[in-house]
Amino acid sequence: MSFSVKMLKAGNGDSFIFRFLGNDDKFKNILIDGGNKKSEYNKHLKHEILDIQNKGENIDLLIITHTDQDHIKGIYYLLSDIKIDKSIISEIWFNSFYPIKEVFDSKNNDVSFLESCKVQNLIDELKIPRSSSIYIPNFNFYNFYGLELTLLSPFKEDIEKLKIKNDKTYPFDISSNSNDYKFSIKELIDKNPKIFIDKEEDLDSKIENRVSIAFLMELNSKSVLFLGDANPEILTDSIKRLLKDRKADKLKVDYIKLSHHCSHRSLSFEFLDLLDCNNFIISTNGGKANLPNKLTMAKILSSRKKTLNIDSFIFNYEEVIDSMNFFDGDFSNFSFECLKPNYEHGYLINL
């Protein structure tokens, strides 16, 4: 086994733990985000962190991808939990942008803003080492005890745009007014010619997602593309540069964690065309913004060249698969499967 990936049940947010044997012959743990639901933190993430603690291991790296509350709120629970020994957290990556005092005197009522400030305060109080310049071109590649991390997002100019953003009106809302679960995969393709024929995709441009940390993780020929909530335009540009450096036509990866909980506005055909992958990770309980979109899966499946490989969509909540209402013809026509949680805290992948 090169490493394991645990996709935890984390409400409608993200929370992942990567574990691998480092080149110092010690097991390393990377925690990415914490989800947003207190009850799910207590049942799942807390259990995993206590297990790491009891084994005498560390959270060698904690990555907070961005400030949206469905990624950061669980980290607040973690850092304020008296049963967790915070000294096991060796390093934090967190591109937060606000002065510490703002949480106390700001008139900004945005939940994500306030949670971000609270987490930043706790990191400062606990004196946990923190890197706050995780962006391109300042930071591109990191060798972490033999695990190679290639940064794909964000870019510095987007970080600067968010710093000076004074209001809470978003240029584009990626939420859907309703879900698309009453349609089969084929019906979604047929009824959306602008998307599937004209490639007019109505993609995400929200600044809060453009600053999400996204990266490629590689170890011993195994790889995971972890996209956070990153913007498809940024991801496409970064993958193109990476392929040019590697003199390759496509990037072959074992797993892709789909951006923004499988929103179709966070995935472009141009991006898909750069990749060779059959396993797609979908992290959400389906409790917000009508996500995941079945249309996202239709994009992936319609872009596939017919091979003997079956595409797998991996979920951390079984009820989400049930609610998406797949038809028998979906599976037979498009050769895919939906994988349900395989352990009590979500889905465990061994690579």
N, C-alpha and C positions, 0 to 999 in steps of 0.2 A: 504494500500500500504506500503510495507516494504521500497522499494526504486525504483528509476527510473534510467534508463540507456539511454542516448542519444548518438547514433552513428552519428556524424556530417559528412556532406559532407566536405572532406578535401583533395581533389586532389587524388593522388594515395597513400596517406598515411593514418595515423590513427589520430583520435581525438575523445575522449569520455568524457562525463560528467556524473558522478554518483551523485545523490542527494538523501539524506535520512534524516530522523528525528533522531538526535543524542540523546544519553541518558541524555543530558542536556536540552532536549526539544527545541533545536534550529536546524534549517535545516542546513545541511552540504553539501558542494560541493567538489567533487574530480575531477580534470581535468587531463586526461591522454593524453599526446602528443598534437601536434598542427597541424599535416598535413604539407603540403609543398607548397601549391599554394596560392599566395597572394590574388587573386580574391576570392577564396573560403574562406580564412580567413576573408576578409571584409564582405562577404555575410552571413557567418554562425557562425564561432567561435566568432568573435567580437560581433555579435548581442547577443549571449548567455552570454558572459562575461558582457556586458553592462546591460543585464537584471538582472544578479546576483548583480551587483553593485547598480543598481537602487532600488532593493529590500532590500538593506542594509545588504546583506549577503556577505560571503567571499568565495574565493577559499581556502578552508581550507587545502587542500593538492594538490600540483601540482606534478605529477609523469612524469618525462621524461624517457621513458623506455630505450633508448640508443641513440647513436649519429648519426644514419643514418638521412640524411636530410629530408626524407619523414615523419619523426616523430618530428624533432626538429625545422625545419625552421619556422613553424607557431608560435612556442614559441618565436622565435626572433621577429616576427612581433608583438606579444602580448606585450612583455617586452619593445619594443621601441615605442609603440603606445601612443601618448600623450593624447588620449581620455580615456585611461584606467588608473584607479587609482591603481597603483601597490601595494599600502599598503593593498589591500584586499587579497593579496596572503600571507597566513600565514606561509606556509612551502613548501619547494621543496625537492623532492628526485631526485638526478641526479648524477649518477656515471660517472662524467667526469674526465679525467685523465691527462690533459695537463696543463703546466704552463700558467698563464694568458698572458704573453707576447708573447707566441708562435704565436698567430694569426697575430702579426705584423712583425715578422722576419722569420717565417717559409717559406721554399721553397716548402712545401707540398701544392699541388694544389687540393687535394681532397675536394670536396664541403662539405661533411659531417664533415670532420675535421675542416674546417674553420667555419662552422656554429656552431659547438660545442664550439669552442673557443669564438666566439662572444656572445653566450648565457651565457657562464660562466662569461665573462666580465660583462655583464649586471646584472647578479645575484649579483655579487660582488659590483658593483656600487650602486645598489638599496638596498643593505644590507638586502636582503631577507634571512631569516633563511634557511639553506640548510643542508641536510644529504647526504654525498657522500660515504657512506659505506654500501649501500643497497645490501648485498650479503650474501650467505650462506658460512660458518656457523656463521658469525658475527651477522647476522640478520635472524630470522626465522619466527617470529609471532608478529603481531602488533594489539592491540585493539584500534580502532580509534572511540571514542565516541559510542562504542557499536558495531561498524562494525568490523568484524574479518577479517584480512588480513593475509594469509599464503603465505610466499614467496616460489616460486618454482624455480626461476632462477634470477640471475646467481650465479655461484660459484666463490669463491675468486681466485682460480688458473687461471681461464679464464680472470678475470680482470687483473691479473698480466701479462698474456701473451700479452694482448692488449697494456699494458703500454710500453712494450719493443719492440713492433712491429715497425720496422723501414722503411718498404717499403709499397707500396700500391698494391702488388700482392696478390690476394686472393687464398686460397687453393682450393676453390670450389665456383663456381658461380651458384646461385640457379635460375637464370633467364632461361627461355626457348627460344629456337631459333624461335619458332613459337607457335601459340596457338593451342589448340586441339578441337576447337569448331565445326569442320565439322563432328565429330563422335558422335554417340549416347553413352549413358552410357554403354549399353551392348557391343557395339563395342570396347570401351576403355578397358573394362574388358577382352574381348576375344582376343584382339590384343596385350595384355601385360601379357603373362603368367609368365614372370620372376617376375613381380611385384605381381600379384594376386595369383599365385600358389607357386612359389619358394620364394616369399617374399624378393626378391632382390630389395630394394627400392631406392637406389641412394640418400641417405639423405643428408641434409644440414650439413656442418661442418664449415661454415664461422665464423671466430672469432668475427666479428662485431655483429653477431646474437646470438652467445653463451653468450654474455654479456647482452643481453636484459633482463630487469626486467619483470618477469611474476609472477602472483599470483592468489590465490583463494580468492574470496570475498564472505563473508557469513553474512547474517543478518536475524533473525527471520525465520529460516528454508528455506530461499531463497538464491540462490547462482549463481555466475557468475565466470567462469574460464577465466581469461584474460591473453592471451598468448603473447601479443606483437609480436616480431619477434623471439621468443625463439626457441632454438634447440630441436628437438624431443628426442634425447638421454637424455638430461638434464631433460626435462619434465617427461619422463618415470621414470627415477631414483627417482625424487622427489615425484611423485604420488605413487610409490611403497612404499616409506618410510612413506608417509602420511597414506596409507591404513594399513600398519603394525601397526602404532600407534593407528589407530582407530579400529583395528581388523575387517576390512571389506574387501570384495573381489573386490568391484567396488566403484568408487567415483560417487555418484549421484549428478549432477548439473543441474540447470535449463537452463543455456546458456553457450556456449563456443565461445569466440572470437578467430577464427582460426588464427594460427600463420602465419606471413608474407603474409598477403593478399591472403590466400588460395593457397599457393604453395604446390604442392604434395610432395616436398622434405622436407617440414617442418612438415609433419604429418606421423607417422608410425602406422602400424597395431598393434604393441605391445602397443603403447600408447592408441589407440582406444579401445583395449580390456580391459583397466583398467577403462573405463568410462561408465556411464549410462546417456545419454543425447540425446535429440531429437531436440535441437535448436542450430543452428550454424550461427554465425555472420561473415559476409564477408565485410571487409572495404577496398574499392578501387574504383576508377573511371575507372579502366581498362586501364589506360594510360601508363603503364610501365611494362616491363619484361614479357609481355604476361600473366599477372595475372588478375583474378584468373584462376587457372587450373581446368577444368572440371574433370580432372583425380582425383583431391582431393575429389571431391564430389562422384566419383565412388568408391574410397577407403572407404569412410564413408558408402555409401549405400550398398556396397557389404559385409560389415562386420556386418550388422544389422541382428539380429534374428527377424524373422517375428512376429510382434505384431500388435495390433490395432492402435498403435501410428503412426502418419505421421511425418516424419522428415521435419523440416522447415529450409530453408536457407534464411537468412535475409540480404538484401543488402541496402547500402545507396545511390546507383545510379541505377535508373531504366534501363538506357541504357546498363548497364553491363549485366543485365538479358537478354535483347534483343539480345545483341551481342553473347552470349554464345550458342544461337541456339539450345535450347532444343527441342527434338522430342516428339510427343504425347506418344510414347511407353516408353519414359523415365519416365514419371510421373505415368503411369499405371503399369509398371513393377516393379518400385522401391518405390512407395508410398511416395512421397515427394512433397513439394511445394516451390516456390520461392516467398518471400515476398518483395514487392516494398516499397520504402520510404513512410512513412505514415504521415510525416509533412514536412514543408518547408525546414528545415535544415538537414534532414536525416531520421533516424528511431528512434522512441521513444518506449521504452519498460518499462512497469509498472509491477513490481513484488509485 
